[in-house]
Amino acid sequence: MAGYFEIIDAPDGGFRVRLLDGAGGLVAVSVKYPTKEAAVAGISWTREIAGTGLIRDMSRGGHGELIIPKSRAAHATVRIHSHTRFPAADRGAGVRRVRSL
């Protein structure tokens, strides 16, 4: 099901981006962007992150664990490069384990 992005006016000036699913249901709302060009750049960045980003559980009790959905667990590979930084690891919390949902 293909979703889509909408650029909308922010009530206090600027613009926000809404991500909607294929049925028009709201999935996410962005931060405020000062211009439409910045909103479009934010959409491009979101597409890049969504296609390649890991899921990190920062909820209460999540401890920054990486989560790999079961549909991908069988073929998922997590690579940590020398240039990759994780804020939780910088605080000494580290990544304790990888779990599947």
BELQUI-V706413 format. One record per run of one state. SS is the DSSP state (~ for helix, > for strand, _ for the rest). FROM is the first residue (numbers start at 1). TO is the last residue. If there is no record, write none. Layout:
# BELQUI-V706413
ss-><SS & SS>
from-><FROM & FROM>
to-><TO & TO>
This chain:
# BELQUI-V706413
ss-><_ & > & _ & > & _ & > & _ & > & _ & ~ & _ & > & _ & > & _ & ~ & _ & ~ & _ & > & _>
from-><1 & 4 & 10 & 15 & 21 & 26 & 30 & 33 & 34 & 36 & 53 & 55 & 58 & 65 & 69 & 70 & 74 & 87 & 91 & 98 & 101>
to-><3 & 9 & 14 & 20 & 25 & 29 & 32 & 33 & 35 & 52 & 54 & 57 & 64 & 68 & 69 & 73 & 86 & 90 & 97 & 100 & 101>
